[in-house]
């Protein structure tokens, strides 16, 4: 990415439109897809039943606000550690953050405050859902907040320890399980096992986004998986995870932990393999990875939506 223009001395007044841009709204579709997958399992899985529309809506809003807060918090800490300022080849809008701080449109301080507001908004909503559906929601919420904060913030800074990709995959898997729990009020092995592949595809999204960001990350000591493995070995890991994610769903059906109609989720295998092949081909040419990142996003979102559609309409 070309160097950003010099930042003005004082950022312009913060509008609600700018606040929305700070959350990177395009990526929030991933969370909506995760919630829909959880609702599909709650409605049409082996232990499914009637959905409660109001709690379903509240769950989706809670998850989206949590994702938005995590995105803003990540921009805040990447501004403080210098990763985004050093990034000159990120593939916006896929990687490299929102770039709003670097363009002088918002300040670091304002970004931190907006992240805090979003994350604190989760507390009353989470408590309300817990009172309705059970204390298990609080456990998921606390783990989710820990992952959202610990991904970026010191002293954990999981993204700098090669654990950020796994943490994010786990967080979105928990979104599916939390959505299911709010509706059913209990844990079940079937949805937990069968949606793990979705979490692996989210890991791949973080993995491929880390390739163009790797030089900047390495320069500030942010030791992501791509920095640790190198782009070529990270590409092979991506391929392995793409295959495992889809094979896992098939294994769930073989073990009778998922109905055969959940296999609709396998329709995204060509997308994931196409992205893997592009990544293997252009691992050392990060600026040519935009199509591969697009396919990765489609494979993760599509896997959740297709599996959910199979459960409901298959």
N, C-alpha and C positions, 0 to 999 in steps of 0.2 A: 504494500500500500504506500502511495506517495506520502511524503512528510506532511503533517497537518500544518495549516496556516498558523502564523503566530497568534497566540491567544490574546484577546483584548484584556486590558487591565482589570475591568470589572465585568463579570458576566451579566447578560441582560436579565430582566425580571423573570422569575420562574413561573411559568404558566402550567396549567393542567395538561396541556398538550405536550409540553416538555417533560413533565413528570411521567407521562405515559411512554414517551420515547426512551426515557431512562430505564424502563423495565424491560426493554427489548421485546415488544409485544408479539412479534412473529414467532418467537420460540415458545410462547405460552400455549400454543396449540398442542404441543407435546403433552402438557399436563392435562388438557381437556381430553385428549385421546386416552391417557392413562385412567382418568376418572370414568370415561365411558366403558372401558374394558372392565373395571371393577363393578360398575352397575350392570353390565351384561352378565357377569358371573353371578351377581346377587339376584338377578331376575330369572335367568334361564339355565344356570349351571345345575349340577346334580342336586344341590341343596337350595335351589333358588326359590323365589316367592315374589309376592307383590312388592313393588317399590313404593317408597314414601317420597313423593315429588319434592316437598319442601326441604327435607333433609338432604336429598340428592343435590338440589341446587345449592344449598349451603355448603355441602362438601366440595363441590366444584369451585365455588367462589373462594373457599378457604385455601384449597390447593393452588389455585391460580395466584392468589395474593402471596402465598408462601414462595412460589417460584419467582414472582416479580421481585419480592424482597431479596431473595438470594441473588438474582441477577444484579440488582443495584449494589448490594453489598460486595459482590465480586468486583464490580467496577471501582468501588471505593478503595478496596485493598490493592488492586492492580495499579491504581494510580499512586498509592502510597509506596508500594515497593518498586515502582518504576517500570513494571513490565509493559504496560500499555504505551507509555511514553517512548520506550525503546523499540516498540513494534513497528517495523516499516514494511512488512510483507504479509500482514494479516489479511485475510480475505473477508472484508466487511461485506455484508453484515453477519457472516457466519462465525468469524473469529476476530480476536483483537478487541473485544469489548464494544460498547456503544460508541466510543470515540467522542462523546460529548464533552468530557472534561478536557481532552486534548485539543478540542476545537474552541475551547474557551466559552462554551455555551452554558456550562454549569461549573460550580466550584467543587473541590473535593469535600469541603465541609458540608455543603448542601446535599451532596450525594450521600454522605454518611447519615445525615439527619433523615433523609427520605427513606433510606433502607431501614432505619430504626423504627420509623412510623409504620411502615408496611409490616414489619415483623411483629411489632407490639400489637397490631390489629388482630393477629392470630389468636391472642390469648383469650379474649372473651368469646369469640366464635368457637374455639376449640373446647372451652369449658362447657358451652351450651350444648354442643354435639355430644360431649361425654355424659352430660346429665341425661340426655335423651337415649343414647345407644349403649352406654357402658364405659367403664374406666379404661378399657383397652385403647380407646381413641386418644386418651391423654398420653399413653405410652408411645404410640406412633407419633403423636405430635411432638413430644419431647425429643425423640430420636431424630425426627425430621428437622427440628430446629437446631439440634446439635450438628447435624450434617451440613445444614445451610450455613451456619456460622463457622464450623470447623473447616469447611472446604477452603475458605479464603483467609480466615482470621488467624493470626498467631495467638497462642503458641502452637495450636494444632497445625494450621496451614497445610491441610492434607494434599492440596494441589501441588505443593512444593516437595512432597515426600513420595511421589509416585502412587499415592492412594486416592487422589482426587477423582479419577475416572471410576474406580470401584465405588467410592462413596456416592457419586451422582447416580450410578446405576442402581444402587441399593435404595436411594431416596425415591426414585420413580417407581420402583417395585413396591415400596411402602405406600405410595400414593394409591396404587391399585388395591392393595390389601386394606388400606384404611377406608377407601370408598366402599369396599365390600362389607367391612365390619360395621360401618354406620348403618347399613341397611339390615344386616342379619344379626348383629349383636353378638357374634361369636367368630372364632377362627375356624377355618377349614383347610385341610391339607390340599384339596383339589385345586382351588384357585391359586394358592401359594406356590404350588409346584408348577402349574401350567403357565403361569405368567412370568416365571423367572427369565424365560427367553427374551421377553420384552425388555427387562432390565439389562440384559447383555447387549441388546441393540443400542440402548442408551449409552452404555459404556463405549461402544464403537463410535458414537457421535462425538463424545469427548475426545476419543483417541484420534480421530481423523482431524478434528479441529485443532489439535495440538501440533500437527505437522507444520503448517505455515507459521505458527507462533513459536516454534521451538528455538530459533536463534535468540529472540528477545527474552524468552523464558530463561534460557541458559545464562544469558548475560546478567541476570539479576538473581541467580541462584534458585530459580523456580524449577525444581527437578521433576518435571512431569514424566509420564511413562515414555513419551516420545524422546525427551531429552536423555533419559536413562538408556533406552534401547537403541536409539537411532531410528531414522525414518524407515529404513528397509525392514528391520526386524519388527517394528511396530505395524508395518503393513501385513506381515505374515500373521501377527497376533490378531489383527483385524479380521483376516480371512477365517482364522480358527474360531473366533467368537461368533462370526456370522453363521458359520456352519453349525456350531454348537447350539446357538439360539433356536434355530429351526428344528434341529434334531431333537432338542429337549421337548418341544411340543409334541413331536411324534412319539417320543418315549412316554410322555404322559398318557397318550391314548393307549399305547400298548400295555401300560400298567393299570389301565382303567381308572386313571385319576382325572381324565378329561373325556368328554364325549367326542365321537369321531367328527362331529360338525365343527369342533374347535380347530380342526385342521385347515379351515379356511385361512388361518394365519400364515400358512405356508406359501400363499400367493406372493409374499414379499421376498421370497428367497432369490428370484432373479435380480431384484433391485439391489439386494445386499451383495450378491456375487458380482454384479456389474460394478458396484462401487469398489469392491475389493480388488478387482482386476485393474481398474483405473488407478487405484492407490499404489498397487504394486508397480505399475508402469511408470507412474510419475512421482514416486516417493521422494526423489531428489529434485523435483521441479514443482515446488509447492504452489506456484502461481497457476498451475494447470489443474488444480484439484477442485475447482469450484463445482464442476458437474458431479464429481464423486461425493462431495459433501451434500449436494442436493439429493442425490440418490440415498445417502445415508439417512437424511431426515425423513424422506418418504418411506424408507423401509421401516424405521422405528414407528412412525405414526401409523403407517398402513398396516403393520403387523397387529397393533392394538385394535384398530378399527375392524380389520378383517376377522380377527379371532372373535371379537365381540359380535360382529354381524353373523358369523357362523353360529354362535351360541343362540342368538335371538331368532334368527330367520332360517337357520339351516335345518 
